[in-house]
């Protein structure tokens, strides 16, 4: 219950169970079958996540005609559900956006790496044009 309370306080969208092999599948402990999974399900039964949306940046006036323009540094996710795309954060080489359908996630690269938009991976700074000011790759060890 403590971990489920923390999950709710942080506003996470759900849980992932790494291994359920220690759950009581046969109900031999006296609390019914699957007590761990059932406890998590029960705690999340009425849980709702407040969704935040930072768009759209483009709209038209009620009479038609005039449009506001999109922020050129923003990323708009317009992929079909089930599709994932990656986009650089133009303000920070160490960050990128992952789009899942219309959902946008702001993601960090691991320490000392920057996002490489040509490969869609986090990479050494010297491999990404415009991001060489970040920590370079460590020197190769000689054997």
JOSULZI-V589315 format. One record per residue. N is the residue number from 0. PSI is psi in degrees with one decimal (* if undefined). BURIAL is b if it has 16 or more other C-alpha atoms within 10 Angstrom, else e. Layout:
BEGIN
n->N psi->PSI burial->BURIAL
n->N psi->PSI burial->BURIAL
END
This chain:
BEGIN
n->0 psi->-33.0 burial->e
n->1 psi->-45.4 burial->e
n->2 psi->-35.8 burial->e
n->3 psi->-38.0 burial->b
n->4 psi->-42.6 burial->e
n->5 psi->-44.7 burial->e
n->6 psi->-43.6 burial->e
n->7 psi->-42.7 burial->b
n->8 psi->-36.6 burial->e
n->9 psi->-13.1 burial->e
n->10 psi->23.8 burial->e
n->11 psi->154.0 burial->e
n->12 psi->-2.0 burial->e
n->13 psi->-166.3 burial->e
n->14 psi->161.8 burial->e
n->15 psi->132.1 burial->e
n->16 psi->117.8 burial->e
n->17 psi->-45.5 burial->e
n->18 psi->126.2 burial->e
n->19 psi->14.5 burial->e
n->20 psi->-13.1 burial->e
n->21 psi->-2.1 burial->e
n->22 psi->154.4 burial->e
n->23 psi->88.0 burial->b
n->24 psi->-25.3 burial->e
n->25 psi->-7.9 burial->e
n->26 psi->31.9 burial->e
n->27 psi->-9.8 burial->e
n->28 psi->-1.1 burial->e
n->29 psi->2.3 burial->e
n->30 psi->18.1 burial->e
n->31 psi->174.6 burial->e
n->32 psi->147.5 burial->e
n->33 psi->52.4 burial->e
n->34 psi->-35.4 burial->b
n->35 psi->-49.4 burial->e
n->36 psi->-42.0 burial->e
n->37 psi->-36.6 burial->e
n->38 psi->-41.8 burial->e
n->39 psi->-43.6 burial->e
n->40 psi->-43.2 burial->e
n->41 psi->-41.6 burial->e
n->42 psi->-31.2 burial->e
n->43 psi->-0.6 burial->b
n->44 psi->-45.9 burial->e
n->45 psi->12.0 burial->e
n->46 psi->131.0 burial->e
n->47 psi->137.8 burial->e
n->48 psi->132.7 burial->e
n->49 psi->117.5 burial->e
n->50 psi->137.5 burial->e
n->51 psi->137.1 burial->e
n->52 psi->125.8 burial->e
n->53 psi->30.6 burial->e
n->54 psi->-170.0 burial->e
n->55 psi->159.6 burial->e
n->56 psi->-6.8 burial->e
n->57 psi->129.3 burial->e
n->58 psi->163.9 burial->e
n->59 psi->159.3 burial->e
n->60 psi->155.1 burial->e
n->61 psi->-33.4 burial->e
n->62 psi->-3.7 burial->e
n->63 psi->170.8 burial->e
n->64 psi->-83.0 burial->e
n->65 psi->134.7 burial->e
n->66 psi->147.4 burial->e
n->67 psi->152.6 burial->e
n->68 psi->155.1 burial->e
n->69 psi->150.5 burial->e
n->70 psi->119.7 burial->e
n->71 psi->-18.8 burial->e
n->72 psi->-5.3 burial->e
n->73 psi->159.1 burial->b
n->74 psi->127.9 burial->b
n->75 psi->126.1 burial->b
n->76 psi->118.4 burial->b
n->77 psi->24.9 burial->e
n->78 psi->157.8 burial->e
n->79 psi->152.8 burial->e
n->80 psi->141.3 burial->e
n->81 psi->-10.2 burial->e
n->82 psi->144.1 burial->e
n->83 psi->138.9 burial->b
n->84 psi->159.8 burial->e
n->85 psi->141.7 burial->b
n->86 psi->139.8 burial->b
n->87 psi->150.9 burial->b
n->88 psi->110.0 burial->b
n->89 psi->-16.4 burial->e
n->90 psi->-14.5 burial->e
n->91 psi->110.0 burial->e
n->92 psi->-24.1 burial->b
n->93 psi->-0.6 burial->b
n->94 psi->158.3 burial->b
n->95 psi->168.4 burial->b
n->96 psi->135.7 burial->b
n->97 psi->122.1 burial->b
n->98 psi->127.9 burial->b
n->99 psi->103.0 burial->b
n->100 psi->-124.8 burial->e
n->101 psi->2.9 burial->e
n->102 psi->133.9 burial->e
n->103 psi->130.2 burial->b
n->104 psi->128.8 burial->e
n->105 psi->115.5 burial->e
n->106 psi->142.0 burial->e
n->107 psi->149.0 burial->b
n->108 psi->157.0 burial->e
n->109 psi->161.8 burial->e
n->110 psi->135.3 burial->e
n->111 psi->3.7 burial->e
n->112 psi->158.9 burial->b
n->113 psi->161.3 burial->b
n->114 psi->129.4 burial->b
n->115 psi->103.4 burial->b
n->116 psi->-19.2 burial->b
n->117 psi->-29.8 burial->e
n->118 psi->-10.9 burial->e
n->119 psi->41.7 burial->e
n->120 psi->163.3 burial->e
n->121 psi->135.4 burial->b
n->122 psi->172.4 burial->b
n->123 psi->142.0 burial->b
n->124 psi->-35.9 burial->b
n->125 psi->-12.7 burial->b
n->126 psi->-0.9 burial->b
n->127 psi->114.0 burial->b
n->128 psi->131.9 burial->e
n->129 psi->-0.7 burial->e
n->130 psi->19.7 burial->b
n->131 psi->-9.3 burial->e
n->132 psi->-11.8 burial->e
n->133 psi->167.5 burial->e
n->134 psi->126.2 burial->e
n->135 psi->169.1 burial->e
n->136 psi->147.2 burial->e
n->137 psi->152.8 burial->e
n->138 psi->148.3 burial->e
n->139 psi->140.1 burial->e
n->140 psi->140.5 burial->e
n->141 psi->144.4 burial->e
n->142 psi->* burial->e
END
